[in-house]
Amino acid sequence: MFALDRQTPTPLVNQICDGIVAQIEQQQLHPGSRLPSVRSLADRLGVSSFTVASAYDRLSGLGLINARRGSGYYVAPPLAVPVQPVELAPMPSGHPGVAFLRNSLNTQRYRLPVSCGFLPPAWLEDAIPSSVSGRLMRNALIQGAPSPIAGSDTLRERLAYRLREQGLQADAGRVLVTNGVTHGFFLLCQTLLGPEDYVVVEDPSYFLLQLRQSNSPLSGRLLTVPRRHDGPDLQALEQLCQQYRPKLLLTQTLAHNPIGGHTSMAVAHRLLVLAERYGFYLAEDDIFGDLASSERFYLSQLAAPQHGAVAAGGISERVFYLSSFSKILSPALRIGLILTPAAWMQPLLERKVASVMACSLIDETVVQYVLEAGRFQRHVERVRERVREARSKASRGLDRLGFTVEQDGRDGLFLWAKVPEGVVVPALLEQAQRDEIFLASGEVFSLQPGSGQYLRLNVSYCHRPEFLQWLGRQLRG
């Protein structure tokens, strides 16, 4: 029989599970073998019957042992057929973004997901301590009720407080909790846009990728405006406004995805002027703003009435702020928010009820804990510094390989890297797929000519020596 180590931080339940699994793997316990009773094993190990019962329950859930009523626990037979990974249906031709979206959510199959949109798990493990995660889930589960439709009142108060710390004018009554930024964006589109209305997105842009999907109801009313290093091309935007009178523009002020960089103060002010002049709404996507290392500001901040002034019908009524915690805390947490003008809170609530009813109370409880425990800002600062260092290393490594990476004040998680002359990008992507590397070309994010000669690279992965060495081998042929 195995022994337990009471000096290690590993819980006793885990040690019992590990001990039984080891005996099965070493064939000390064979399929069909009867395990000691709960009380017998508890006496041998000097633990409570509850501890052993918990370990047996966990092993049963994993399919390693079977419980037979009135008889006890037995080692389960091995699976006759190994579990096979689920294969997705063939992807429609002509839509490279569909393939990207599918693969970007299955990065576990890649050893180097260098074009994904998430941070490495090791960079996030300090945000939510394992010692409290179980308690938080249990507290949420035993409440016996879903989260309120707008999100829990306590979380919305805490989110509003954080937004005020960032310089935005926010109160809980204008904060709507969503299942991430993508959910929030589509809620806005469904609420603001009529059948004949147009929506403008930046090119390159992640949301251009979202809307180009063949099944998107907005794909036929999509307009694009070129994204420059300091924000959207305002001259091109005004021409679109004069011709189409769009209803909504989606933009990223900070740490743009995929080209990096921030909207300048001058462009931001002029953008607000255009919105008021032509009557369109602005959705400000701030999902990567926490990773921006430079001084920051927001369209929502600039649009707010100053010194308590009332601006009903003014530009402050046309700006929506969206953010999320899935990037900076964990992709498993599908919690985002919209800071909305007060007049739009009720219509957005109605749309949310019609789509998902409410968000996960477990996810909301975890986010609330991180914000209230004072851990969030320290975690953000550590991740931001790692991103800055990785960006510098990746830029230097790509430069040595002949890539062109714009560095004019750009910042954030992504590099928009132009491949050297003569590189056949489709062949490079095919080889990456064979070598279990997730790599995406710029044409996934852009309709502009020549975008296929760019790669979107996540600095938290592409700075690694194994990727730069692989890339060098491909370029040498």
DRENZA-492559 format. One record per residue (C-alpha): residue in one letter; residue number from 0; y, x negated, z. Coordinates in steps of 0.25 Angstrom, whole numbers, plus 5000, padded with zeros to 4 digits. Example, Ala and Ser with C-alpha at 12.3 -4.5 7.8 and 13.67 -1.06 7.14 Angstrom:
2
 r   k   yy   xx   zz
 A   0 4982 4951 5031
 S   1 4996 4945 5029
***
This chain:
477
 r   k   yy   xx   zz
 M   0 5000 5000 5000
 F   1 5014 4995 4997
 A   2 5024 4992 5008
 L   3 5039 4997 5009
 D   4 5051 4988 5011
 R   5 5061 4994 5021
 Q   6 5070 4982 5019
 T   7 5073 4986 5004
 P   8 5084 4996 5000
 T   9 5073 5003 4991
 P  10 5070 5017 4997
 L  11 5056 5019 5003
 V  12 5053 5030 4993
 N  13 5056 5020 4981
 Q  14 5047 5010 4988
 I  15 5035 5019 4989
 C  16 5037 5024 4975
 D  17 5037 5009 4970
 G  18 5025 5006 4978
 I  19 5016 5017 4973
 V  20 5021 5014 4959
 A  21 5017 4999 4960
 Q  22 5003 5003 4965
 I  23 5001 5012 4953
 E  24 5006 5002 4943
 Q  25 4997 4991 4950
 Q  26 4985 5001 4949
 Q  27 4983 5001 4964
 L  28 4985 5016 4963
 H  29 4978 5023 4951
 P  30 4980 5036 4944
 G  31 4974 5047 4952
 S  32 4975 5039 4965
 R  33 4979 5046 4977
 L  34 4991 5041 4985
 P  35 4992 5041 5000
 S  36 4998 5054 5006
 V  37 5012 5055 5009
 R  38 5010 5054 5024
 S  39 5000 5043 5022
 L  40 5009 5034 5014
 A  41 5021 5037 5023
 D  42 5013 5032 5035
 R  43 5008 5019 5028
 L  44 5022 5016 5023
 G  45 5029 5020 5036
 V  46 5039 5030 5029
 S  47 5041 5045 5030
 S  48 5032 5055 5022
 F  49 5045 5059 5015
 T  50 5047 5045 5009
 V  51 5033 5045 5003
 A  52 5034 5059 4998
 S  53 5047 5056 4991
 A  54 5040 5044 4985
 Y  55 5028 5052 4980
 D  56 5037 5063 4975
 R  57 5045 5052 4967
 L  58 5032 5046 4961
 S  59 5027 5060 4957
 G  60 5040 5063 4950
 L  61 5038 5050 4942
 G  62 5024 5055 4938
 L  63 5017 5043 4946
 I  64 5009 5051 4956
 N  65 5005 5066 4956
 A  66 5005 5075 4968
 R  67 4993 5084 4970
 R  68 4995 5096 4979
 G  69 4986 5094 4992
 S  70 4981 5081 4987
 G  71 4992 5071 4987
 Y  72 4998 5061 4977
 Y  73 4990 5054 4966
 V  74 4994 5043 4956
 A  75 4997 5050 4943
 P  76 4990 5046 4930
 P  77 4998 5038 4920
 L  78 5004 5046 4909
 A  79 4995 5048 4897
 V  80 5006 5047 4887
 P  81 5018 5038 4889
 V  82 5032 5044 4889
 Q  83 5039 5042 4876
 P  84 5054 5042 4875
 V  85 5060 5054 4869
 E  86 5064 5052 4855
 L  87 5077 5059 4849
 A  88 5076 5066 4836
 P  89 5081 5059 4824
 M  90 5096 5058 4823
 P  91 5104 5064 4812
 S  92 5109 5055 4801
 G  93 5124 5053 4800
 H  94 5127 5054 4815
 P  95 5126 5040 4821
 G  96 5133 5045 4833
 V  97 5121 5054 4836
 A  98 5112 5042 4837
 F  99 5122 5035 4846
 L 100 5123 5046 4856
 R 101 5108 5047 4857
 N 102 5106 5033 4859
 S 103 5118 5031 4868
 L 104 5111 5040 4878
 N 105 5098 5033 4878
 T 106 5102 5019 4881
 Q 107 5090 5017 4889
 R 108 5082 5014 4877
 Y 109 5091 5002 4873
 R 110 5091 4988 4880
 L 111 5106 4986 4876
 P 112 5114 4999 4874
 V 113 5126 4992 4870
 S 114 5133 5004 4863
 C 115 5130 5014 4874
 G 116 5141 5020 4882
 F 117 5136 5018 4896
 L 118 5137 5006 4906
 P 119 5125 4999 4910
 P 120 5118 5005 4922
 A 121 5119 4993 4930
 W 122 5134 4994 4929
 L 123 5134 5008 4935
 E 124 5124 5007 4946
 D 125 5134 5004 4957
 A 126 5142 5017 4955
 I 127 5132 5026 4962
 P 128 5124 5020 4973
 S 129 5109 5024 4973
 S 130 5110 5027 4988
 V 131 5119 5039 4986
 S 132 5114 5044 4972
 G 133 5102 5052 4977
 R 134 5111 5058 4988
 L 135 5121 5062 4978
 M 136 5111 5069 4969
 R 137 5104 5076 4981
 N 138 5118 5081 4986
 A 139 5120 5087 4972
 L 140 5107 5093 4971
 I 141 5106 5100 4984
 Q 142 5119 5107 4982
 G 143 5111 5118 4974
 A 144 5123 5121 4964
 P 145 5128 5114 4951
 S 146 5141 5107 4950
 P 147 5154 5117 4949
 I 148 5157 5119 4934
 A 149 5170 5110 4934
 G 150 5163 5100 4943
 S 151 5162 5099 4958
 D 152 5176 5100 4965
 T 153 5174 5088 4973
 L 154 5171 5079 4960
 R 155 5182 5085 4953
 E 156 5192 5082 4964
 R 157 5187 5068 4964
 L 158 5188 5066 4949
 A 159 5202 5072 4949
 Y 160 5206 5061 4960
 R 161 5200 5050 4952
 L 162 5208 5055 4940
 R 163 5221 5055 4948
 E 164 5217 5040 4952
 Q 165 5217 5037 4937
 G 166 5231 5043 4935
 L 167 5227 5056 4930
 Q 168 5233 5069 4935
 A 169 5220 5077 4939
 D 170 5216 5088 4948
 A 171 5202 5093 4951
 G 172 5205 5106 4944
 R 173 5206 5099 4931
 V 174 5194 5091 4932
 L 175 5181 5096 4925
 V 176 5168 5089 4927
 T 177 5160 5087 4914
 N 178 5147 5081 4910
 G 179 5154 5069 4905
 V 180 5165 5066 4895
 T 181 5157 5071 4882
 H 182 5155 5084 4889
 G 183 5170 5085 4893
 F 184 5174 5082 4879
 F 185 5166 5093 4873
 L 186 5171 5103 4884
 L 187 5185 5099 4879
 C 188 5181 5101 4864
 Q 189 5174 5115 4867
 T 190 5186 5119 4875
 L 191 5198 5114 4867
 L 192 5193 5115 4853
 G 193 5192 5127 4844
 P 194 5184 5128 4832
 E 195 5195 5122 4823
 D 196 5200 5112 4832
 Y 197 5199 5097 4830
 V 198 5196 5086 4840
 V 199 5200 5071 4838
 V 200 5192 5059 4843
 E 201 5195 5045 4842
 D 202 5188 5036 4832
 P 203 5180 5028 4837
 S 204 5176 5037 4848
 Y 205 5164 5041 4856
 F 206 5168 5056 4855
 L 207 5168 5054 4840
 L 208 5154 5050 4841
 Q 209 5151 5063 4849
 L 210 5158 5072 4840
 R 211 5152 5066 4827
 Q 212 5138 5072 4831
 S 213 5133 5081 4821
 N 214 5132 5093 4831
 S 215 5146 5091 4837
 P 216 5154 5104 4835
 L 217 5167 5096 4834
 S 218 5162 5086 4823
 G 219 5169 5095 4813
 R 220 5182 5095 4820
 L 221 5183 5080 4823
 L 222 5195 5071 4820
 T 223 5195 5056 4823
 V 224 5207 5047 4826
 P 225 5206 5032 4826
 R 226 5205 5026 4839
 R 227 5214 5013 4840
 H 228 5213 5003 4851
 D 229 5225 5010 4858
 G 230 5220 5024 4856
 P 231 5219 5034 4845
 D 232 5227 5032 4832
 L 233 5239 5042 4835
 Q 234 5243 5042 4820
 A 235 5230 5047 4816
 L 236 5229 5056 4827
 E 237 5242 5063 4823
 Q 238 5238 5064 4809
 L 239 5226 5072 4814
 C 240 5234 5080 4823
 Q 241 5243 5084 4811
 Q 242 5232 5088 4802
 Y 243 5221 5094 4811
 R 244 5228 5097 4825
 P 245 5216 5093 4833
 K 246 5214 5099 4847
 L 247 5208 5088 4855
 L 248 5208 5073 4855
 L 249 5198 5064 4862
 T 250 5202 5050 4866
 Q 251 5199 5039 4876
 T 252 5211 5033 4883
 L 253 5203 5022 4890
 A 254 5191 5013 4886
 H 255 5189 5019 4872
 N 256 5175 5022 4868
 P 257 5171 5014 4859
 I 258 5183 5005 4855
 G 259 5188 5002 4869
 G 260 5202 5001 4873
 H 261 5212 5011 4878
 T 262 5223 5021 4873
 S 263 5237 5014 4874
 M 264 5248 5021 4882
 A 265 5256 5023 4870
 V 266 5245 5029 4862
 A 267 5241 5038 4874
 H 268 5256 5044 4875
 R 269 5256 5046 4860
 L 270 5243 5053 4860
 L 271 5248 5063 4871
 V 272 5260 5066 4862
 L 273 5251 5069 4850
 A 274 5243 5078 4859
 E 275 5255 5086 4863
 R 276 5261 5086 4849
 Y 277 5248 5091 4842
 G 278 5242 5099 4853
 F 279 5229 5092 4855
 Y 280 5221 5089 4868
 L 281 5217 5075 4872
 A 282 5203 5072 4879
 E 283 5204 5059 4886
 D 284 5190 5053 4887
 D 285 5190 5043 4899
 I 286 5175 5040 4900
 F 287 5177 5025 4899
 G 288 5191 5024 4906
 D 289 5185 5018 4919
 L 290 5180 5006 4911
 A 291 5194 5003 4906
 S 292 5199 4990 4913
 S 293 5214 4991 4909
 E 294 5225 5000 4915
 R 295 5222 5014 4911
 F 296 5229 5028 4908
 Y 297 5225 5041 4903
 L 298 5230 5051 4893
 S 299 5228 5061 4904
 Q 300 5237 5053 4913
 L 301 5248 5052 4903
 A 302 5247 5067 4899
 A 303 5249 5072 4913
 P 304 5262 5078 4918
 Q 305 5270 5068 4926
 H 306 5275 5071 4940
 G 307 5268 5085 4941
 A 308 5275 5090 4929
 V 309 5269 5102 4923
 A 310 5265 5100 4908
 A 311 5258 5113 4905
 G 312 5255 5113 4890
 G 313 5259 5098 4889
 I 314 5250 5086 4886
 S 315 5244 5086 4900
 E 316 5237 5099 4896
 R 317 5231 5092 4883
 V 318 5224 5080 4890
 F 319 5209 5080 4895
 Y 320 5203 5068 4902
 L 321 5188 5066 4902
 S 322 5180 5056 4909
 S 323 5166 5054 4914
 F 324 5157 5046 4924
 S 325 5145 5043 4915
 K 326 5150 5030 4910
 I 327 5155 5024 4923
 L 328 5145 5029 4933
 S 329 5132 5033 4926
 P 330 5128 5040 4912
 A 331 5120 5049 4921
 L 332 5132 5055 4927
 R 333 5137 5065 4917
 I 334 5150 5068 4924
 G 335 5164 5068 4917
 L 336 5177 5076 4919
 I 337 5188 5082 4911
 L 338 5202 5082 4917
 T 339 5208 5094 4910
 P 340 5221 5101 4909
 A 341 5220 5113 4919
 A 342 5221 5123 4908
 W 343 5208 5118 4902
 M 344 5199 5117 4915
 Q 345 5194 5131 4914
 P 346 5191 5131 4899
 L 347 5183 5118 4901
 L 348 5176 5124 4913
 E 349 5171 5135 4904
 R 350 5166 5126 4893
 K 351 5159 5117 4904
 V 352 5152 5130 4909
 A 353 5148 5134 4895
 S 354 5142 5120 4892
 V 355 5136 5113 4905
 M 356 5140 5122 4916
 A 357 5142 5111 4926
 C 358 5140 5096 4928
 S 359 5129 5089 4937
 L 360 5132 5090 4951
 I 361 5124 5078 4954
 D 362 5132 5070 4944
 E 363 5145 5075 4950
 T 364 5141 5072 4964
 V 365 5138 5057 4960
 V 366 5151 5056 4953
 Q 367 5158 5062 4965
 Y 368 5151 5052 4974
 V 369 5155 5040 4966
 L 370 5170 5044 4965
 E 371 5171 5048 4980
 A 372 5163 5035 4985
 G 373 5173 5026 4980
 R 374 5163 5019 4971
 F 375 5168 5023 4958
 Q 376 5180 5015 4956
 R 377 5173 5002 4961
 H 378 5162 5005 4951
 V 379 5172 5007 4939
 E 380 5179 4994 4942
 R 381 5166 4986 4942
 V 382 5161 4993 4929
 R 383 5175 4991 4923
 E 384 5174 4976 4926
 R 385 5160 4975 4920
 V 386 5164 4982 4907
 R 387 5176 4973 4906
 E 388 5168 4960 4907
 A 389 5157 4966 4898
 R 390 5168 4969 4888
 S 391 5173 4955 4888
 K 392 5159 4949 4886
 A 393 5155 4958 4875
 S 394 5168 4956 4868
 R 395 5166 4941 4868
 G 396 5152 4942 4864
 L 397 5154 4951 4852
 D 398 5166 4942 4848
 R 399 5157 4930 4847
 L 400 5148 4938 4838
 G 401 5159 4942 4828
 F 402 5161 4956 4833
 T 403 5176 4962 4833
 V 404 5179 4968 4846
 E 405 5193 4973 4848
 Q 406 5199 4969 4861
 D 407 5214 4974 4861
 G 408 5214 4979 4875
 R 409 5201 4987 4873
 D 410 5193 4990 4885
 G 411 5181 4998 4890
 L 412 5166 4999 4888
 F 413 5165 4998 4873
 L 414 5168 4987 4862
 W 415 5170 4992 4848
 A 416 5165 4980 4841
 K 417 5165 4977 4826
 V 418 5153 4970 4821
 P 419 5155 4957 4813
 E 420 5156 4957 4798
 G 421 5142 4958 4791
 V 422 5135 4965 4802
 V 423 5127 4978 4798
 V 424 5129 4987 4809
 P 425 5118 4997 4806
 A 426 5108 4985 4806
 L 427 5113 4980 4819
 L 428 5112 4994 4825
 E 429 5097 4995 4820
 Q 430 5094 4982 4826
 A 431 5100 4986 4839
 Q 432 5092 4998 4840
 R 433 5079 4990 4837
 D 434 5083 4981 4848
 E 435 5086 4992 4858
 I 436 5101 4990 4858
 F 437 5110 5002 4857
 L 438 5121 4999 4847
 A 439 5131 5008 4840
 S 440 5141 5006 4829
 G 441 5155 5011 4828
 E 442 5152 5022 4818
 V 443 5146 5030 4830
 F 444 5160 5031 4836
 S 445 5169 5031 4823
 L 446 5171 5036 4810
 Q 447 5180 5025 4805
 P 448 5176 5016 4794
 G 449 5170 5003 4799
 S 450 5166 5009 4812
 G 451 5152 5005 4809
 Q 452 5155 4991 4810
 Y 453 5158 4992 4825
 L 454 5149 4993 4837
 R 455 5152 5001 4850
 L 456 5148 4991 4861
 N 457 5147 4994 4876
 V 458 5152 4982 4883
 S 459 5142 4984 4895
 Y 460 5131 4981 4886
 C 461 5136 4973 4874
 H 462 5141 4961 4882
 R 463 5127 4958 4886
 P 464 5122 4945 4880
 E 465 5109 4951 4875
 F 466 5117 4961 4866
 L 467 5126 4950 4861
 Q 468 5115 4941 4858
 W 469 5107 4952 4851
 L 470 5120 4955 4843
 G 471 5122 4940 4839
 R 472 5107 4940 4834
 Q 473 5110 4952 4825
 L 474 5123 4946 4819
 R 475 5116 4933 4816
 G 476 5105 4941 4809
***
